[in-house]
């Protein structure tokens, strides 16, 4: 098993764990990006609006998987959520994440 195989299997396990704990998926792409395709049941909260939605997300009391187009914005989003005490992971690009579900 190569290094990248290890990383991808580890990410798959984390996604599976979060899904088993009733995680919500937050897609942080823009509204227009989201309208062009998204994971069924995901919530669209563009990254620039995330801070204003923290209290609403916290009230749900669920773990969060973030996603975006490539994984860069979702990495930032997961970091913001963690700083606010929300159990969150970066799911990466939405299309890649959809294939893991």
C-alpha positions as CSV (number, residue, x, y, z in Angstrom):
1,X,0.0,0.0,0.0
2,X,1.4,3.3,-1.1
3,X,1.3,6.6,0.8
4,X,-1.6,8.0,-1.2
5,X,-3.5,4.8,-0.9
6,X,-3.2,5.2,2.9
7,X,-4.4,8.8,2.8
8,X,-7.4,8.0,0.6
9,X,-8.5,5.0,2.7
10,X,-8.1,7.0,5.9
11,X,-10.3,9.8,4.4
12,X,-12.9,7.2,3.3
13,X,-13.0,5.8,6.8
14,X,-13.5,9.3,8.3
15,X,-16.3,10.1,5.9
16,X,-18.0,6.8,6.6
17,X,-17.6,7.4,10.4
18,X,-19.2,10.9,10.0
19,X,-22.0,9.6,7.9
20,X,-22.8,6.9,10.5
21,X,-23.1,9.6,13.1
22,X,-25.7,11.5,11.0
23,X,-23.4,14.1,9.6
24,X,-24.7,17.0,7.5
25,X,-22.9,17.9,4.3
26,X,-22.3,21.6,3.8
27,X,-21.3,22.6,0.3
28,X,-19.4,25.9,0.5
29,X,-19.4,26.7,-3.2
30,X,-21.2,29.7,-4.6
31,X,-25.0,29.4,-5.2
32,X,-24.5,29.3,-8.9
33,X,-21.8,26.5,-8.6
34,X,-24.1,24.6,-6.4
35,X,-27.0,25.0,-8.8
36,X,-25.0,23.3,-11.5
37,X,-24.7,20.0,-9.5
38,X,-24.5,19.0,-5.9
39,X,-24.7,16.1,-3.5
40,X,-28.3,15.2,-2.8
41,X,-29.4,16.4,0.6
42,X,-26.4,18.7,1.1
43,X,-26.8,22.2,2.4
44,X,-25.4,25.1,0.4
45,X,-23.7,27.7,2.6
46,X,-21.2,29.7,0.5
47,X,-17.9,30.1,2.3
48,X,-18.3,33.9,2.6
49,X,-21.5,33.4,4.6
50,X,-20.3,30.6,6.8
51,X,-19.4,32.7,9.8
52,X,-22.9,34.2,9.9
53,X,-24.5,30.7,10.0
54,X,-22.3,29.2,12.9
55,X,-25.1,29.4,15.5
56,X,-27.6,27.7,13.2
57,X,-25.1,24.9,12.5
58,X,-24.3,24.5,16.2
59,X,-28.0,24.2,17.0
60,X,-28.2,21.1,14.8
61,X,-25.7,19.3,17.1
62,X,-24.5,17.1,14.2
63,X,-21.0,16.5,12.8
64,X,-20.3,18.3,9.5
65,X,-18.6,17.2,6.3
66,X,-17.6,20.2,4.2
67,X,-17.2,20.1,0.4
68,X,-16.5,22.5,-2.5
69,X,-15.2,22.2,-6.0
70,X,-11.6,21.1,-5.3
71,X,-11.2,20.9,-1.5
72,X,-9.6,24.2,-0.8
73,X,-12.6,26.2,0.3
74,X,-14.0,23.2,2.2
75,X,-10.6,22.9,4.1
76,X,-11.0,26.5,5.2
77,X,-14.7,25.9,6.1
78,X,-13.9,22.8,8.2
79,X,-11.2,24.8,10.0
80,X,-13.7,27.6,10.8
81,X,-16.2,25.2,12.1
82,X,-13.7,23.4,14.3
83,X,-12.6,26.7,15.8
84,X,-16.3,27.2,16.9
85,X,-16.4,23.7,18.5
86,X,-18.2,21.9,15.7
87,X,-17.0,18.4,14.8
88,X,-16.1,18.9,11.1
89,X,-14.0,17.3,8.4
90,X,-13.0,18.4,5.0
91,X,-14.7,16.1,2.5
92,X,-12.9,17.7,-0.4
93,X,-14.4,18.2,-3.8
94,X,-18.1,17.5,-4.0
95,X,-17.9,15.1,-6.9
96,X,-15.2,13.0,-5.2
97,X,-17.1,13.1,-1.9
98,X,-20.3,12.0,-3.7
99,X,-18.4,8.9,-4.9
100,X,-17.4,8.0,-1.3
101,X,-21.0,8.1,-0.1
